[in-house]
Amino acid sequence: MALTADSTIAELLREKPESAQVLFRFGMGCLGCAIANNETIREAAQAHGIPLEEMLSALGVAEA
């Protein structure tokens, strides 16, 4: 599966478990919460005030 900005946090963690450390560095500590099942990387970046491009680069994920 190709991960993009529109992949959910849960999909990201299934495909790339090591990405949890990157998300923690951005201050996203609730990776196991119910919202992570449906929230996209794009939505999470917006909700946490993180520039999407910066987060995607750190995660090694394409925007689209």
N, C-alpha and C positions, 0 to 999 in steps of 0.2 A: 504494500500500500504506500502510495506517495503522500507524504505529509505536506500540508499547506497551512496557511494562516486560518483556513476554515475547518481544519481538523479540530476535534475536541481535545481538551486536556487529557481526558482518559485515553483517547487513541494515541496521542503523543507518548504518554507514559507506557502504554503497552508496546509500542514500536521501539521506543528509545528510553528505557528506564533510567538511564544516566541523565536524562534531561531534568529530572527532579532537582538535582543540585543546581542547575542553571535557574530554574524557576525559584528556588529558595533564595538565590542571590538577588533576584529581582523583588524579593519580599512577598512572594506568593507561598504562604505556608500551609494553606488548606487544600492540599492536592488530593486528599482522599474524601473530600466533602461531596455531597450530592450534586452540587453545582458543577463540579469538574466533569461529571458524566455528560453534560450537555453543553457546557460553555466552550466556545471555540478559543483558539489561541488569540485570534483577533479581538474577541470580546473581552478576554482576560486582560490583555494589554490595555485596552481602553478603560476597563473598570479600575485598573491599578495605576493608571496614569503613566504607563510605560510606552515609549515610542515603539510602534510595531516593528519597524525595520531593525531596530536595535535588538529586540527580543528574538526575531526570526534569525538574525545573523548569529546570535549567541547559541541558538538551538540548532542551527544548520538546517533550517526549514525554508522552503520557497514560499513566496507570497501567494502565488496562485497555482 
